[in-house]
Amino acid sequence: MAKPYNPSNFRWSLLVLVALAVLVPTAGIVAGMATYQSFTEKQKGTVRIIIPAGAGARAKKGDLRAAMPSVIKGRVGQTLLLINKDSQAHQVGPFQVGARSRLQVPLWRVGTYSGLCSLTPGGKVQLLILP
């Protein structure tokens, strides 16, 4: 036997339906934003390369052991920060870093980029940008 129609049951059902229609998508959006935020926070960061004072003088003498890595690795979304504490400018791949200055470059495209380097034993440096 069917229950008789009761207007208060209908209002209650409608209220529950409206609440679900609002809360479920909102919860999904909030969960999605949290996932995106945690993903982008992992991607963000800075790849910091410091050229020490006196690196140019040591390079002229042939001592290039600790001046600069020959491969610089980073990820898309990170920033490459080159800090030159030396009294002379240096070439680091496609970048010229002035004496006692900094250069900040966003890493935005996957790839391997090679260029000249005044501080590596082979005279070249690779910038490897991973996804």
N, C-alpha and C positions, 0 to 999 in steps of 0.2 A: 504494500500500500504506500502511495506517495504521501509525503508530508504536506500539510497545508502551507500555502504561501505565507511567509512572515517577512514584512518589510525590513525589520531590524536585521535579519539574517542576510538579506540582500545587501544592505549598507555595509555590514561587516565584511562580507565577501569582496565587495567593491573596494573597500579600504585596504584590505590585504593585497588585492591585485595591484592597486595603484602603488602601494609601498614596495612591492616586489619589482614593479616596472621601473621604479626610480632607484632602488638600492642595488639591484643586481648589476646594471650597467655601471653605476658609480663605483662599486667594488672592483669591477673589472678594470676600469680606468685607473683607479688608485693602484691596483696591483701591477698594471702595465707600466705606470710611471715609476714605481719603485724598481721594477726590473730594469727599465731603461736607465734610470739614474745609477744603479749599481754597475751596469755594464759600462756606461760612459765614464764613471769614476775610475774603473780599472784601466780604461783606455787613456785617460788623461795622465799627465805627468810631464816631467822635463828630463831630457837627456842632457846632462851637464858635462861639458868638456872644458877643462881649465888648462890653459897654456901657462906654465909657470914662468916667473921672472927668470931671465937668463937663458931661456930656451933657444933663442936665436943664436946667441954666442956659442952655446954647446953644439948646435946644429952645424955651425961653421967649422967646428973642430972635429965633426964626425960623430959626436956623441948624441945619438937620437933614441936611446933606449926608452926613456920614460916621458918623452915630450908629447907624443900623440899616438893614439891607437891607429892602426892602418885600416881598421873596419869600425865604423860607428853604426850601432844598431838602434833602431827606434820603431815605434808603431804609429800608424795613422791616428791622428788626434793628439799626439804628443807634440812637444815643442823641443827643438834643438837649441840649446843655449851654449854659445861659445864665449868663454871669458878669457880674454888675453891680458895676462898680468905682466907680459914682457914689454920692453921698451921699444920694440919694433913691430911693424905689421906682419901678419902671416897669412898665407894662402892655405885654406882648408877646403879642398874640393872646389866647388863653385863659389865659395864665400871668401871674401877678403875681410879679415878682422884687424881693425886698426890697433895701434899700440895703446895699451892700457884702456881697452874698450870692451864692450860686449856686443854680441850679435844674437838676436833671438829670431828663430825661423820656425814657422808652423810646419809640421810634417803632415801633408794632406794627401799624398798619392803613393800607393804601393809601388815599389821598384827598387832597383839597385842603380845608384848614381856614382860614377867615378870621376875623379878630378885630381889635379895636381895638389901636392901638399908640401910645404916648405919644412915640415917637421917629421916626416916619416922616412925610414931608411930607403924605401924604393922611390920616394918622391911622389907617391900617389896615395890617395885615400878613397875608400868606398863608403858610401852612405847607403845602408840597407834599411829600407822602410818596409815593415811587415804589416799585414792587415790587423 
